[in-house]
Amino acid sequence: MGFFQNIFKNTSGDLRQLIDQGAVIIDVRTPAEYNSGHIKTSKNFPLNELKQKVDELRSYQKPLIIVCQSGMRSGTAKSFLEGRGLQAINGGSWSALNNIV
């Protein structure tokens, strides 16, 4: 379990607090995956299109909670966005985060 705790360091309370403070939930799954189920307030920015969407994401001027199916793509997206100066948090699985939203 320690491995996964290191990957997903944020607790549900931390994520809930960020959402309450205005963080934007970004789902990096494909449009087909997103359309099959997603967090109501999330925005779909597929991982393969993220490079072209950095300025749009920056315009939110809020922390970004990144989700996907399992947490792997959201981890990749988090690293990519942090490398471009954005505050990004790996929220892990969209369905797990949906249970606390």
C-alpha positions, -999 to 999 in steps of 0.1 A, spaced: 0 0 0 29 24 6 37 25 -31 2 38 -39 3 62 -10 34 77 -25 18 81 -60 -14 95 -46 -2 116 -17 -34 137 -14 -61 125 9 -97 128 0 -100 156 26 -72 176 9 -88 172 -25 -123 181 -12 -108 213 4 -91 222 -29 -123 217 -48 -142 238 -22 -116 265 -28 -122 265 -66 -98 240 -80 -107 228 -115 -111 191 -122 -94 181 -154 -102 146 -169 -74 135 -193 -92 104 -206 -104 102 -242 -137 118 -252 -153 83 -255 -141 74 -220 -152 107 -206 -187 104 -222 -191 70 -207 -190 86 -172 -173 115 -156 -174 140 -127 -202 164 -133 -180 195 -129 -150 182 -147 -136 194 -180 -122 169 -206 -87 177 -218 -75 144 -234 -38 137 -225 -28 136 -262 -41 172 -266 -27 186 -234 3 203 -251 -20 225 -272 -42 233 -242 -17 247 -217 -26 284 -223 -63 276 -218 -55 257 -186 -33 285 -174 -62 309 -179 -82 293 -151 -57 307 -127 -66 279 -102 -51 247 -90 -59 218 -114 -69 184 -101 -61 159 -128 -80 126 -131 -82 96 -155 -92 60 -153 -66 47 -129 -42 75 -120 -14 67 -145 -23 92 -172 -32 118 -146 3 114 -131 18 119 -165 -4 150 -171 5 164 -136 42 162 -143 38 178 -178 17 207 -164 40 213 -134 69 215 -159 50 244 -175 45 262 -142 9 252 -134 -2 239 -101 -14 204 -108 -25 176 -84 -29 140 -93 -64 132 -83 -61 96 -94 -92 77 -106 -121 99 -117 -146 74 -101 -128 76 -67 -128 114 -67 -164 114 -78 -173 97 -45 -160 127 -25 -172 155 -48 
